[in-house]
Amino acid sequence: MIIPRVHNTLDITCTCIGGLLPESRRTPTVKKCFSMPSLPYCEESTLKHSWDDIARVFWNRYPNPFAKHISSDDVLQRKIVGKKMFSTRLIVKNGVLPKWGEFMFKDTSGKYLVIENSVVDPVKKTITTYTRNVSLTSFSSLEEKCTYKPSADNKGWTVCERSALSSSSVRLLAPQIASFAMSRYRHSVVATDRGWSFVVNKFEGSPINSVLAALARSGVTKQAKFVRP
């Protein structure tokens, strides 16, 4: 049985095959629901930490030893609407083009830019991120949506629902490039989840991002801009 799942925000349609594949050996537990090169991808990961723990370290998850490819991250804008926090962040990553792709680009510095838009809702306990690269787009584009929310099976755990779409506009090589980008993305997902665990354990008990708890209590309704300390 094939069940369509549509994520309208990124205009991504993931086709999930009924019946999960054998459980992955990854840590933390991962359920795979789609696996095909050059096509949309969706995946559900279970982080063995509470949503509150994930929210506290959300703005402090870089640097960590599982994200060595992250060179820097800066908040460009942040505002509060009602009890939700909306943020835009610029992330600079290190990445090397494949040898067969270097001949198409003069700039092989290995730096590329990613924009992350996020919405934090401390009342409903959801964190939603929308990420896309804004450099090297003529070579490859990758869009990702992640939603973090408490697990229905264990309130002390957090579920991350991911969907991603890889594409390329390079004539003749588009399928190969999209497949290459998606393969690299899928490999990075394992490190991302391990990075979450590392950062949560590092900052356990710290009052980082206490603003999230304050938002849930205060009922702030006006917009505001914040500068990262």
N, C-alpha and C positions, 0 to 999 in steps of 0.2 A: 504494500500500500504506500503510495506517495502522497505526502502532506505538504502543500505549499505554505511557506512562511514569508510574509511580506513585511519589510521594514520601509515604510513610506518616506521617512525622513531622509534617508540616503538613496531612496529609489532603488533599493536592493531586494531582489527576490531570491530567497534561498530554498532550494528543494531538498527537503529532509526525508531520508529513506526510513520508513517505518521499521522499528526494531533496531536497537543500537548495536554498533559494532562491539567486538570484545573490548572489555575495559582496558584502557591504556595503562601502561606502566608508569605514566607520568606521576609526579608529585607536585601539587596536589591533584586530587581525582579529576579526570577530564572525561566528558562524554562527547564523542564525535558524532556530528549529525550530517556532515557533508564533506566529501573529499573528491574533488575532480579538478584537474588543472584548467586554468584559463576561464573559470566560471566562479560565480559568487560562492562564498564560504561562510558557514556559521558554525559556532561551537559554544558549548557551555562548560565552564570551569567552576569547580567548587573550591573556594578558599576557606581553609579551616580557621577562620578568624571572624569575629563579629563585624556587623556592618559599622558599628560605632568605631571599632578599631581601624577599619579601612578608611573611614571618613576622617579620622584624626590625622592620618599620615598622608592623605591624598596629595597635599601640596608639598610634601617633603619626601616624596619617594625617589627623588634623584638628588645626589648620585647614590647608586648602590652597585655592588659588585656584579649584579646580573644585568646591568644596563650600562656597560662600559662604552657603548656606542653613542650615549647621550653626552654631547659636549656641553650644552647649557640649556637652561629654560628660563623664560621671563614672562611675567604676566603683563599683557598689553592693556587689558581692560577688565574691570570687575565691577559688577553692580548687583544690588539686591532689589528684587521686585517681590513684594509680599514677604514670604518666608523662604523664597528660593534665591540661591546665589548663581549668577550667570558670569562666566569667566571666559576670556580668550587668552590663550597662552602660545608663545612662539617657542618651539623646541628645535634646537640645532643638533643634528645627528651626524655621525661619521658613517660613511658607507662608500664602498668601492664598487665602481661599475665593473661588470664582467669584461674580460679581455675583448670579447667579440663586440662589446658596446662602446669601448673607448674611442674607436675610430670615428664615431658620429659626433663626439663632443670634444671641444678644445679644453674645457674646464674639467680636469680630473682630480681636483683638490680633495675630493672625498667628503665634502661638507654639503648637506642639503637641509632644507628648511621644512618644518611641519607645523601646521596650525592645529591647535586643539581647542575646540569649544566645549564647554562643560556646563551642566546644570546640576546643582546639588539641592536636593529637597530633604531637609532633616526631619520633616513631619511625616512624609510617606516613606522615608528612608530609602531613597534612590539616588544614585549618582549616574548620570548619563554623559558620556563623552562622544564627540564627533571629531574625528581626526582625518586630515588629508595632507598630502605633500603639496607644497607650493613652488618647489624648485624641481628641476629635471622632469617637469610634466610632459615635455615633448618626447621624452623617452618612455616614461611609465607613470601612471597615476594609481594610487591606492587609497581608498576611502574605508574608514572603519567606524563602526558604532559599537560602544560597549555600555551595558547597563548593569550596575552593581546593586543588588538588593538582598535582603535577608533570605536565607534558604528556607523553603517550605518544610523541609525534612528536619532541619536542625537550626533553631533560632540563633545559635551561637556561631553559625557559619554564614558565609556570603556566597551568593551565586553571581557569576559574571557571564552574561549572555553577549556573545560577540558575533558581529556580522561584518564581512569585508567584501570589497569588490576591487579587483585588479583589472586594469585596462591599459592599452597602449595605442597610440595613433601612428606608430612607425609602420609604414607600408611594408608588406611581405613578411615582416618579423613580429607583427603584433601578437599572435598566439604564443610564440616562444618567449617574448618579453613579459607578457602578462603571467605566464606560467612561472617564470623565474622569480618575479616579484612576489607572487603568492607563496611560492616555496620558501622564500626567505622570511616572509611574514609569519607563516605557520611555525617555522623554526623559532622565531623570536617569542612566540606566545608562551612557550614553556618557560623561558627565562623571565618573562614578565611576571608570571604567577609566582615564581620562586622569589623574585624581587619583592613582591608584596609581603611575603612571609618574612623576609629578612628585615624589611623596614619596620613592620609591625612589632617584631620582637625587639628591635633596637630601641624603639620609642615607647615601648609598653609602659603605661603608667604616666606618660608625659602629657601635659595639658595642651599639646599642639593642636591648633585649629579649634580651640574652645569656642570660637565664634559660631561654630555650627550648633552647639548646644544653646548658646545665647539666642540665636535666631529662632529656635524652636520655642523658646520661652517668652521672647519679647514682643512678638507680633509686629515687627518692623514692616512698614508699608511703603516708605519712600525709597527712591532710588539713591544709591550712593556708589562712589568709586573708591577703591582701595588701592594702596600701593603696597606691594609685597615688602615686608620688613627685611 
